Amino acid sequence: MNNDTMPQTNKQKDENGLTVPRECTSKEVGKIRPNANPLMAHKFGADPYALVYNNRVYLYMTSDKLEYDANKIPQKNSYQSINKITVISSEDLINWTDHGEIKVAGPEGAATWASQSWAPAAAHRSINGEDRFYLYFANNASGIGVLSAPTPTGPWIDPIGKALVTRETPGVEDVTWLFDPAVLVDDDDQAYLYFGGGVPEGKPERPDTARVMRLGEDMVSVEGRAKVIPAPFMFENSGIHKYDNTYYYTYCSNFFQVERDEDSPPPGEIAYMTSSQPMGPWTYQGTILKNPGHFFGIGGNNHHAIFPLHNQWYIAYHAQTLCQAMDIPEGYRSTHLNRVEYEETSGRMKEIHADYAGVDQLKSFYPYQTVSGAAMGWSAGVSTRQLSPAEHGQSSEQDEVVSLMRDGSWIALSSVDFGEQGAASFTSLLCSQGGAGILELRLDREDGELIGTVHIPAAAEGREWMEGWTSITGAERVHDLYLVLQSPDSNSSSSPCILLQQWAFEKA
């Protein structure tokens, strides 16, 4: 299949609105092999921001969720009920682990003063010898908050109990939209916050609504006065990165239908400016990414983040490809990745071609470790659930994310390296929630070579976690790995359904 092939459309959805029904759970929707984009097929994720830590990239995304009318028919996304941030991570950029959602705003969130959490940004600093992580988010367009945590996935707290940036912050009084933060921790450990957007009436060419200001040493305060970034046709989505001692400020241009000269960004594209200093002065350079509609046939706003991993540069951006594949109303975004390249002599960024193929896998997947059940490269009929520590019997402060698999559904991991000697056995921690089932382990396809089977008894009363085990034969060297849940009896009145918490192989 051509890597640019459009995803298959399936109008039927389960109660989560994302997975197909039992009779066709083996069909992929959205992320179609061998494509790398979108990154997930089991959930949405918008406004991506990247944090690289210990050779692993963490993507923080606005948690787009299906909205329904009184008849449970999906409606266009209003964005008004979004109060969580989704987190996924990867070492290889093809296989992604779903870490679930950060409860950010509202009565159950860390920031109870906030009502929404849009367009996050994340940063890492070592303070007094301890790693700390910071999550900046937009409370709609009225201000920017900050959370902190000891790990990239939490647990998160609100260290100041109020918004970090408000209308009272010096230099932001006239900013139309106080949102879409980006953060840079420079080589000298000084941190900067970039934010803003919107178009004052009559000023589409020079809205002057982008801002940059210093963050305090504690990362949860701001210093001085915010400085204007004179971004032509600015609309939203501040981005910042540093490449070869040059600072690159990136943003989405506005959609106003006014006359633009050839040196101005077209509507809805990612444009960029450069500077030798983190707060400017800035020089406009051009655009690097056209609107998603140019590549995928469905437009919308354009939101991105640029980051390095293993000496290569990437852009994370969103598009409504999964939304389109599901044939539902617009507004639900999914994150994609493509390479970023620079001109060697000038440092100018090359134009990016967005596509379904995405990026190459950076390294093989190592199976001889504890792997989250919510790790997957591709999937069909699978959703994820967030279990509290009490539900999965651990003392951790953080929720566990597990995969929910039904009869015929599957998870695939790309390029799993079993080594020359191969694998001897497979163990998993799972919980049965339906009839008896078989978890088949197959190579390269969902109906490929069978290397092991885990027999799962029917669910007992109450939730009981069990260890599934099977010996393994025929798993050597590098293969795609498929975990496929099947019913042992097609005539059974109760189909298998499991929660998969974790798994691991043992070497031969």
Steps between C-alpha positions, in 0.01 A plus 500: 500500500624849420606690811285796400184291468205659676377313810203269472170643614280320752185674619436261791641579840480364854400685816834684498441617145835373379504123464309291250241241608583138573410365159766718334753577774784360287465798263738790547357849510713812469855371543547245222812281479776571412427870555626682807234774489285577684688384809194338662189331367327442834458862614539861393773743604537864388737796538809281556802615700817293533731444798810283451632335815739204530489435124123473505253752363185582694217663310245705694174562316162661542257216580249524220202280592186427302204719593150357456149635476205366701470208257868410543585614149852652470503877461762749383765569762418808710825477706310632802510180706873424463665503841762226464835458325590171325857365526670242277868413466738309277867411457464403133221731367285211372404312817325732746410446865175659614551652846140612524374842590613765745205641692584866463199730540173493689394364840682168447808654342825624648411859406153535648492871411511421126210393279688368192841363406603566141826488306757386759875563512750309713851557635758329719740660746731366767440710812711444811621173351150365437322455168181701469256512212268787415180498299368833372144513371240744374186559701300564181636834373486684832831401656777244540551263793785274609523159667811321629598137554803282589467295176383574146173319573427632849358508756420863423428780746416867467796672671353852505124444522418760237575599141860576409415753227188719519378834369688659790836364380711793374504528122202277419209737558423528128552135404178367347552137600716410800569140402717252305815505714845378395804484724876505443763416763816650354855370535559732797186357672306823455147411390263696276125478444346576159124542458213704358288528190191647345443786259386843621243660270656648190847357563531168313845585357663593831285383793796532741337251738797264540705539819815373669610550859746357747404228741629513854763257621221301665326457160166595656534878497560762231747787505492846349276608218382287208656604170317516166603257225408682174381188317333581164138378476529337845202288605599243768730212601834636617790261455866538592820303445870566472710361216870576445487804734202650318159539664202402286160642592223315314128577485178449305396780266145635504223421254392856412427536130699815434762583241839354586829562327730215401705544819199447727377163628191355327198428724523220757866407446787455744735797459827580674730777612861482616718687749840481662332568836209319670297822531586647160532710291336264249528465123215344303620211281198335339275196544587132550170308523186557299155456653398134563231539234771521235628151588204311641192654341366634829616834639460677832742674728870420475691424822855367535814448710858441381747282691826303462549129573818301431655782295198535273229765504126440484175691487191382685178646363133412495251420226149360493594172331353263760189716520473478122557123494221452754268715288388714792451877532808722488715639776672193646874510444775235496876546533743420216880510458728586211869586462637855517807591296715813472704656223864435595637844421212735578327311780167559329237234564395289203134467413336200668284251315235358732379148417367174639837325465656708777847432636735201508528285811812607692579170668362150542259432783653307793256236633701368796372761743170586663288659228181695565186340363424843358805496270422454132613587151171412331173369636148400406200494730711600802438780747684599818379548856648679794489297821550650842776353724232320701361332188832350397619424852807723514615763747602746226348848509442486125231332296585200285401499135389169353372383165143376468486221241192324366444195285692544173688815601877523489808702593811506281854603595734596217845340448530301822854359535489152655874446441681210335413257780138607508239500775415209730184622674250784535324623813222754529293660774137517397144502626214317333175691462310266269491142380798270465755614245835434339770764466689397189857616438572525129781629280474765227121487450190449712468161327876436480713225652366397841780497760296458821152507652383620840178333615276735697213367714163672504458791739431416861300716738691814579817614327787256539837555336667185376833408348477364149789283381600313190813339363630654178628328187617660178564856622851594392654814357283801400127472432184700553317350799121462513297435814162377379203420727284214367204302622563125539136430423312690231172369642564642846239748626770704673787649296845545653599840630818576696692781660870460413722672756850388404704228333856378445696230318775287650808413297572145389 
